[in-house]
Amino acid sequence: MENPKPKTQNSKPLKLLLTGATGFLGSHLLRAFLESGYDVAILKRSFSDTRRINDYLDKVQIFDIDLVPLEKPFEECGQFDCVVHTATNYGRQGETATEVFEANLSFPLQLLNTATFFNTATFFNTATFFNTATILYAYLNCYALSKRQFEDWGRIFANQGKIQFINIKLEHMYGPGDNSSKFTTWIVQSCLKNIDKIELTPGEQKRDFIYIDDVVDAYKLLLKKSRQLDIDFQEFDLGSGKAVSVRKFVETVKRLTGADTELVFGVKSYREHELMQSEADIARLLGLGWKPKCDLIAGLKEMIEEGIR
């Protein structure tokens, strides 16, 4: 028996516009939204790698933003109840500051402005925090700056009563199928390959690792609860609420994989102004009825099993 479609106040299925659907987070959200019965349109580029969502392409309306005006999905689909914005550019491939700016500030600001013009009720924005324990990611400054500036624009639009803006500050998300450039995935894959050694910092810095399924559950709950929130600008920390040291994370992966890989802690220096503890304050989400279900051990086992298959 199929689940009934969630209804809006007009007794119609919830209509969503999703960016970043081909990415790790976006692909998981797309599947969850479709399984929940939502009507979903996605924005992507004509050359995007769709391998994560090929099974769902015939179930959504697709707009290639490099080929059509940004107004087209709003004109063709009608009014959206919510825009869920997960597309981002981390600068991992050596992109210039201008390219990071275009992807993380210019494009979403145009999208936000267009959404308000077409009377979209809610805009979800995702700001992601990254673990930089072993590689000195110089590009993160540009990424963080662009995300912070867009958050400020969202606050302005919300304070002017143009739209409800929900900013989700996402901690260290992980899970099967994530990009190999991510620290969590890299460590798991390195141990599965049983490489000779991994050189790391002392690993004393603590990070909040949250499994992808728990992230998706939080988004689904916030979609359902968004109309009950009485302030137009809302911000939520999203993590497990429990920080663990990078050293413990790496040692746990090694133990679960049974790898003989030598873990050489202290060879790499901490980056300048290294944040030694990052932990989400999940009190607001807990108050709405959400709680993480997958602990670190269970989540890592899922990643490892997927890596073995």
C-alpha positions in Angstrom: 0.0 0.0 0.0 1.4 3.4 -1.0 1.8 6.1 1.5 -0.6 9.0 1.0 1.0 12.1 -0.3 1.7 14.8 2.3 -0.7 17.7 1.8 -0.2 21.4 2.0 -2.9 23.7 3.3 -4.4 23.6 -0.2 -4.7 19.8 0.0 -2.2 19.3 -2.7 1.1 17.3 -2.5 4.0 19.4 -1.1 5.9 20.9 -4.1 9.6 21.2 -3.7 12.5 22.7 -5.8 15.8 20.9 -5.0 19.3 22.1 -5.9 22.4 19.8 -5.6 20.3 16.7 -6.4 23.3 15.0 -8.0 25.4 15.4 -4.9 25.7 13.2 -1.8 23.3 15.0 0.4 21.0 16.1 -2.4 20.6 12.6 -3.9 19.6 11.2 -0.5 17.1 14.0 0.0 15.7 13.4 -3.4 15.0 9.8 -2.8 13.5 10.5 0.6 11.3 13.3 -0.8 9.9 11.1 -3.5 9.3 8.2 -1.1 7.3 10.7 1.0 5.1 11.5 -1.9 6.4 15.0 -2.6 6.3 16.6 -6.1 9.9 17.4 -6.8 11.7 19.5 -9.5 15.4 19.6 -9.6 18.0 22.1 -10.8 21.2 20.8 -12.3 23.6 21.4 -15.1 23.4 19.7 -18.5 26.7 18.1 -17.9 26.1 17.0 -14.3 27.0 13.4 -13.3 23.6 11.8 -12.6 24.8 8.4 -11.5 23.5 8.8 -8.0 19.9 9.7 -9.2 19.5 7.8 -12.4 16.7 5.7 -10.9 14.7 8.8 -10.1 15.1 11.0 -13.2 11.8 9.8 -14.7 10.0 10.8 -11.5 11.0 14.5 -11.3 10.9 17.6 -13.5 14.4 18.5 -14.5 15.8 22.0 -15.4 19.3 22.5 -16.7 20.2 25.9 -15.3 23.0 26.4 -17.8 20.4 26.1 -20.6 17.3 27.8 -19.3 16.5 30.9 -17.4 16.2 30.5 -13.6 12.6 31.6 -13.8 11.6 28.7 -16.0 10.9 26.1 -13.3 8.7 28.6 -11.4 6.8 29.5 -14.5 6.4 25.9 -15.7 5.7 24.2 -12.4 3.8 26.9 -10.6 4.3 28.0 -7.1 6.7 25.9 -5.0 6.1 25.4 -1.3 9.8 25.2 -0.6 13.2 25.5 -2.2 15.8 23.1 -0.7 19.2 24.4 -1.6 22.1 22.0 -1.2 24.3 22.8 -4.2 27.7 24.1 -3.3 31.2 24.5 -4.5 33.9 23.6 -2.0 36.8 24.6 -4.2 38.4 21.2 -4.1 39.3 21.3 -7.8 41.3 24.5 -7.6 38.4 26.7 -8.5 39.0 30.4 -8.3 37.5 32.7 -5.7 35.2 34.0 -8.4 33.9 30.5 -9.2 33.3 29.8 -5.6 31.5 33.2 -5.2 29.3 32.4 -8.3 28.3 29.0 -7.0 27.8 29.8 -3.3 26.6 33.3 -3.3 25.6 34.7 -6.7 23.6 31.7 -7.9 21.7 31.1 -4.6 21.0 34.8 -4.2 19.4 34.9 -7.7 17.5 31.8 -6.7 16.3 33.3 -3.5 15.2 36.5 -5.2 13.4 34.5 -7.9 11.7 32.3 -5.3 10.4 35.4 -3.4 9.1 36.9 -6.7 7.1 33.7 -7.3 5.8 33.6 -3.7 7.7 30.6 -2.5 7.0 30.1 1.2 10.3 28.7 2.5 13.9 28.5 1.5 16.2 25.9 3.1 19.9 26.6 3.0 22.7 24.2 4.0 26.0 25.4 5.4 28.4 22.6 5.9 31.4 22.3 8.3 34.3 20.2 7.2 36.9 18.2 9.0 40.4 19.4 8.0 42.4 17.2 10.2 44.9 15.9 7.7 45.0 18.2 4.8 45.4 22.0 4.9 42.4 23.0 2.9 43.2 26.6 2.0 40.0 26.8 -0.1 37.8 26.6 3.0 38.2 30.3 3.7 36.5 31.2 0.4 33.8 28.6 0.9 33.1 29.7 4.5 33.0 33.4 3.5 30.6 32.8 0.6 28.3 30.7 2.8 28.3 33.2 5.6 27.5 36.0 3.2 24.5 34.1 1.8 23.2 33.4 5.2 23.3 37.2 5.9 21.3 37.8 2.7 18.8 35.2 3.8 18.4 37.0 7.1 17.7 40.2 5.3 15.0 38.6 3.1 13.4 37.0 6.1 13.4 40.1 8.2 11.7 42.0 5.3 9.0 39.4 5.4 9.7 38.2 1.9 10.2 34.5 2.7 10.9 32.1 5.5 14.6 31.3 5.5 15.8 28.1 7.3 19.6 27.9 7.7 20.9 24.4 8.5 24.4 24.3 9.9 25.5 20.8 9.1 28.3 19.2 10.9 30.5 16.3 9.6 28.1 14.3 7.5 29.2 10.8 6.4 27.9 7.6 4.8 28.1 5.2 1.9 28.6 6.7 -1.5 30.1 10.0 -0.3 32.9 11.6 -2.3 36.4 10.0 -1.8 37.9 13.4 -1.2 36.0 13.7 2.1 38.1 12.9 5.1 35.7 10.3 6.5 35.5 8.4 3.1 39.2 8.7 2.5 40.0 7.1 5.9 37.5 4.2 5.4 38.8 3.6 1.8 42.4 3.7 2.9 41.8 1.1 5.6 39.8 -1.1 3.3 42.7 -1.0 0.9 45.0 -1.8 3.8 47.5 0.8 2.7 50.8 0.8 4.5 50.4 3.9 6.6 48.4 7.1 7.1 50.1 10.2 8.3 47.9 12.4 10.5 47.9 15.3 12.9 48.0 14.4 16.6 44.2 13.9 16.2 43.2 15.7 19.4 40.7 17.9 17.7 37.1 16.8 18.2 34.4 16.7 15.5 30.7 15.9 15.4 30.1 13.1 12.9 26.5 12.5 11.8 25.2 9.7 9.5 23.4 10.6 6.3 20.1 8.9 7.3 19.9 11.1 10.4 20.5 14.2 8.3 17.7 13.3 5.9 15.3 12.6 8.8 16.0 16.1 10.2 15.3 17.7 6.8 12.0 15.8 6.5 10.9 16.9 10.0 11.8 20.5 9.4 9.7 20.5 6.2 6.7 19.3 8.1 7.3 21.7 11.0 8.3 24.8 9.0 4.9 26.4 9.0 4.8 26.1 12.8 7.9 28.1 13.3 6.9 31.6 14.2 10.0 33.5 13.1 10.9 33.9 9.5 14.7 33.4 10.0 15.4 30.1 11.6 18.8 28.4 12.2 19.4 24.8 13.3 22.6 23.0 14.2 22.5 19.5 12.7 24.9 16.9 14.1 24.9 14.0 16.5 25.4 16.3 19.4 28.5 14.3 20.5 32.0 15.2 19.4 34.7 12.6 19.2 38.4 13.1 18.6 39.7 12.6 15.1 42.1 10.1 16.6 39.3 8.0 18.0 37.4 8.2 14.7 40.5 6.9 12.7 41.3 4.2 15.2 37.7 3.0 15.2 37.8 2.7 11.4 41.0 0.7 11.5 39.5 -1.6 14.2 36.3 -2.2 12.3 38.0 -2.9 9.0 40.7 -5.1 10.5 43.3 -3.2 8.6 47.0 -3.5 9.3 47.5 0.1 8.2 50.0 2.0 10.4 48.4 5.2 11.9 51.1 7.8 12.3 49.7 10.5 14.5 51.6 13.8 14.9 53.4 13.8 11.6 51.1 16.5 10.2 50.8 19.9 11.9 47.5 21.4 12.8 46.4 24.1 10.4 46.7 27.7 11.6 43.9 28.6 14.0 42.7 24.9 14.1 39.3 24.6 15.6 39.8 22.0 18.4 36.2 21.2 19.0 33.1 21.3 16.8 29.9 20.0 18.2 26.3 20.7 17.2 23.8 22.1 19.7 20.8 19.9 18.7 18.5 21.1 21.5 16.2 22.9 19.0 15.9 19.8 16.8 15.3 17.6 19.8 12.5 20.0 20.8 10.8 19.4 17.5 10.9 15.6 17.9 14.0 14.7 16.0 16.9 12.7 17.4 19.8 10.9 15.8 19.3 7.1 15.5 22.6 5.9 14.1 25.7 6.0 16.3 29.2 6.2 14.9 29.9 2.5 15.1 26.7 1.6 13.2 27.3 4.3 10.6 30.9 3.2 10.0 29.8 -0.4 9.6 27.4 0.6 6.9 30.2 2.5 5.1 32.5 -0.5 5.4 30.0 -3.0 4.2 29.2 -0.8 1.2 32.9 -0.4 0.5 33.4 -4.2 0.5 30.5 -4.9 -1.9 
